[in-house]
Amino acid sequence: MFPELISARELQRPIDVFVNGLVNQYSDVLRALTQPLLDLLIWSDNLLRHSPWWAIIAVIMGVAWLASRKWRFSLAMGGLLALLGAIGLWEPSMQTLSLMLVAVAISVMLGIPVGIAMASFRWVRAVMLPILDVMQTMPSFVYLIPVVMLFNLGKLAALFATVVYAVPPVIRLTDLGIRLVDAEVLEASRAFGASRTRQLFGVQLPLALPNIMAGINQTTMMALAMVVIASMIGVRGLGYEVLQGINRLQVGRGLLAGLGIVILAIIFDRITQQFGRRHQKRGN
């Protein structure tokens, strides 16, 4: 047996003391500050669940058409979404979709500015890279513990866990896309008197858009991958159906819910890919 140089309990104790102190002193304040996020989650959930099914399908088809400008592609995406209702998974699908959309929106709003900062400042990149490595490799159950302690079981804890898990791809690919912009293009824009801000918003971000869309695509897929874990902390949806199938040994229930997750993943993967391809063609 390897000699124990440092006691594991001694390492664990200060971490537990710090987290417990944080929960005791700031949990009420944090819950009050994050109440608007919980209200947003409840609003989006009610909106999707109580809207007419045909309206939701029409919106998805409209987004698919904007992404591809192909009516067959739009019909295919609408048909896949209608299939979820046909197999009796409409309501859990909308519950999953509401959490996923809010998590992806927050991830994009946080990730793109951080990616821009990483591409602009070396010290920010040096600090963020190890943090992103930890976020991507740390098992989600580990950071679920303090999140649940701070925000209790439910939608808010699931949202924070999903954002932590899903935000790294959009940060990394925004950083990569900006850094891959040709130096000659930047030099030409400087020669025409473009300021650093105009270079960023007029040259770098438009040219980096295919990479950013790839990052959003990966963030969306990773947010969907969290739905089963989110069901373990009290969130309803397709993940809850999978969990119930496991608990009750109902293979059919778990299989159909898993198929529903796959269908949602296909819809949003294809739509974000089409957006990326269109912007790439424009750039070429």
N, C-alpha and C positions, 0 to 999 in steps of 0.2 A: 504493500500500500504506500502511495506517495505521502511523504511527511507533510503534515498540515502546518504550514508556516504562518498562515493567517486564518484565524477562526472565521468560518462563514457566518456564524451568528453575530460576531462582532462587526462584520461588514453590513449585515442586514439591519442591525438595530438602529444606526443613525438614519438610514433611509426610511424605515418605518416611523421613527420619531418625527422626521421632517414632514412626511406626507400626512401623518395624523395631526400635526400642528397646523398644517395648511388647511386641512378639512375643518378642524375645530374653529379656526380664526376667520377663514375667508369663504367657506362654502356658501353661506347665506348671501354674501356680497356677490359671488360669482353667479349664483342662480338668479339673482335680481338683474345682473348685467346681461345675462344670456336669455332672459325672458323673451325679448323680441325674436330671438332665433326659434325658441319653442313655439311662439305664436305663428311664425312663418311656416314651421313644419306642420302645425295643426291646420293652418289655412290651406296650404298646398294639398294636404291629405284630403280635406273636405272638398276642395275644388275638384280634384280628379275623381274622387269616389262618387260625388253627387252630380257631376256633369253628365249629359247624355252620352252614351257610348259612341254614337255616330259622330258627335262633335269632336271627341278625343281622336277618333280614327281620322277624321278630316284634317285636324291640326297636324297629326303625324304625316299624313300624305302630303300636306302643303309644305312642311319642312323638308320632306324627302324630295319634293319637286324642286324647291329652291336649291337644294344641295346638288342635284344631278341634272335638272332640266330634262328629265326623262319620265314620261307618264307611266311607262311599264314598270319602272323601278318604284315609282310612287304607289302604284296599285299593289305591287308585291309587298311593300312595307305595310300598307293598310290591311292587306290580307293576312299577314302574319299577326298583326295586332288583333284582328278580328278572331283569329284562331284561339287566342287566349280566352276570349269570352265564350267561344264555342265549346271549350273543354271545361268550363265552369270555374275559370281562374281570373275573372275580370277584376273583382274587388281586391283580392290579394295582390294582383299585378299592379293596380293603381296605388296601393299602399307602398309597395316596393318602389314604384316609379317616383312617387313624391319624395321619399327619402333620398333616392339616388340623384334626382334633379337638383335638390337643394345642396346636397353634398358636392356635386360636380360644380355648381355655380360658385360656391364658396372656395373650392379648391382652385378654380380658374382665377377668381379675383385675388386670391393670395399668391398663387403660383407664378402668374405672368410677371407681376412687379418684382418678385424675388428673383426670377430668372433673368430679368433685365438688369437688376443690381449685380447679379453674379457675373454677367457678361461685361458689365461696365467697370467693376472694381475687383481687382485680384484678391484683395483681403476678404471681401464678402464671399468670394468663391472658395477661398481656403477654409473659411469658417463653416460654410454651408455644406460642403461635400461630405465631411464625416457625419454631420447631422442627418443628411439625406440617406447615407449608408445605413445608419442606425434605424431610421424610420422604415426603410425598405426591408431590413433583415430581422428586426425585432418582431417576435410573434405578437400578433394583435391582442392575444389574451393578457399579455404582460401589461400593456398600457391601458387595458380595459379596467384593471383593478383601481388605479387612482381616479380614472374618469367616472366610474360608477360610484366611488366614495364621494366624489365632489358633486355629482349631478343626479345621483340615484339611478335606478333602473328606468329605462324608457327611451323615448325618441332622441332626447338631447345627448345622452351618453353615446348612443349609436351614431349620431351625427358627428360628434367629435372624433370617435374612433375611426369612422369611415374617412373623414377628411385627413387625419394623420396617415392613414394607410394609402390613400389615393392621390395625395398632392405631389409626391416626389416626381412622377413622370413629366407632368406639365412644367415643373421647375427646371428639370434637367434638359428637356427638349427645347424650351424657350432659350435657355442659356446657350445650348449647342447651335440652334438656328441662327442666333444673332452673331455668334463667333464665326460661323461659316460664311457669312456675307463676304464677298470678294473685296479685298483691300483696295483694288483698283477702282471699284465702284464708289467706295467711301472717299477715296482721294479725288475722284472726279466731282463728287458732291461738295467737297471742301473747296475745290477750285472755283465752283460757282457761288461760293460764299455761304453755304449752308451751315447753320450753327449746329452744335452737338445735339440739341433737342430736335431740330428739323431732320437731322440725319437719322436719329432714332425712329421718329414717327413717320418720316417720309421715305426712308430707304431701308433701314435695317428690319423693322418690324414687318413691312409688306413682303420683303424677300424671305424672312424667316417664317412666314405664315404657314407654309406646308409642314414645317417641323412642329410649330405650335399646335396645329390641328392634330398631328400625330400624337402629341403629348396629351391633348384633350381626349383623344380616342382611348389611349391607355388609361387615363384617369377614370374615364367612364367605365371601362371594363373592370378596373380594380374596385370601384365603388360598388358595382354589381356583385363582385366576388365577396363582399362583406355582408350580404343580406342574411346568410345563414347564421353567421356569428352574431349579427344584430338581433336575430330572433331569440338568442339565448339570454338577452338582457331586456326582454319584454316588448320587442317591436313586432307588430303583426305584418304579414305580407307573405310572399312566396317562401322566404326562409323559414317562417313559422310553420308553413305547411310541410316543408322538408323535415323540420325538427319533430313535428307531430308524427310524421311517417316513421321516423326512427324510433321514437318513444313507444309507439303502439305497434311497431313491426308491420306497418301497412305499406308494402312495397309499392303498390299502385299509386297511393297518395304521394309518396316521396318522389316517385318517378315522374308523375305528371307535373308536380311543382318544379322539379329540376328541369323538365322540358320547358316550362314557362320562363325560367331564368335564362335558359339558352335562347329562347325566342327574343326576349328583351335585349339580350346581348347582341344577337345578330342584327336586330333593327338599328340599334344605336351605333354599332360598329360600322355597318355599311353606310349609314347617313354621314357620320363624321369622316369616314374615308372619302366619300364623294365630295364633301366640302374641301378636303385637302387636295384632291386631284384637280378640282376646278381651279383653285388658287395656284396650283403648280403650273397648270397649262397657261394661266394668265401671265405668270412670271416668265415663262419661256417665250 
